[in-house]
Amino acid sequence: MLALRSAGGRGRLGRKLLRELSTARAEIRQGRFQRGMEVMAIFAAVVTGFESYTQHLRGAFSQWLMWTPALLTLPMVLVAGAGLFREWIARRVLPIVSLLWLVDGVVGFAFHLRGIGRLPGGYKLGQYNLVMGPPVFAPLLACTVGILGLLGSMLRRGGMVPHGLSRILLPVDEHEPLIYPEARWLPEPLATNVAYGRFQQGMALVAAFSGVLAGGEACLEHLRGSFNQRFMWVPVWVTFPMVIVGVLSAGNTAVAHRALPVVSVATFLVGALGFLLHLRGIKEMPGGTSTLRFAITLGPPAFAPLLFSSTGLLGFIASLLQRRGD
């Protein structure tokens, strides 16, 4: 009798989970997931800010600009977090903070290139200096935070509250404006397509771009470690299908709906596995957890694999969106 009740309970839980997933899919497809995008921006900002802090700590913050990614983390967390509860903050303040992240990423990329050029041998020894110098792709990953924030500011609120997926999807308001006043700085077709979830092509290209950056950074970091463990090759192998499928998804609906979710889930799982392996690597550093600050600073970058997971999440969301003209 207890077994039957337990089986019935699991069945109800499974059906409820399927309903919630269906609701979430419908909201994403309609462009009604502003809160979800804000949560992703918060996550990406925390991961990127922490990684930039530990990497720049290795360089003893010799340039004042090294502080900027860490200093921008808190504003993004506060603004995107407040935007979960106040729509006007998401519409008006979040774009400003997001643009600061974009500018900071581009400026950081330029300074990292300059840093590589100033190493002994400069670009004549590019193969060595790209590996041992400042991580060339890392600043551009900060641009991903800005892109997530900008998209979040343009999306619609949706029917789900921040506390979970327990609410029924709200019907689309026929009187809802096609373009919010705060988004009029964008061309009207672009703002409308984003607000209604019709930007699958663009999102797929963003996922492919993120894959190039995250995969390229993983390759250089693991090359620095001479690929002394076979698992170090996994993100490199997964990067190629993720980037190729992401690019192809921009031009082919079938690829976007069938292949993109598969490679995106694989990319997400590889990032999660890498995170666990990096934590193990930090624990195995001299002194282990007793010298945690030293181990985190000079050991494997703890949160870097989660940026790889973020790429998979971007690709998976892209597979659920609509396309222009749908």
Secondary structure by P-SEA (a helix, b strand, c coil): caaaaaaaaaaaaaaaaaaaaaaaaaaaaacccaaaaaaaaaaaaaaaaaaaaaaaaaaccccccccccccaaaaaaaaaaaaacccccccccaaaaaaaaaaaaaaaaaaaaaaaaaccccccaaaaaaaaccccaaaaaaaaaaaaaaaaaacccccccccccccccccccccccccccccccccaaaaaaaaacccaaaaaaaaaaaaaaaaaaaaaaaaaacccccccaaaaaaaaaaaaaaaaaacccccccccaaaaaaaaaaaaaaaaaaaaaaaaaccccccaaaaaaacccccaaaaaaaaaaaaaaaaaacccccc
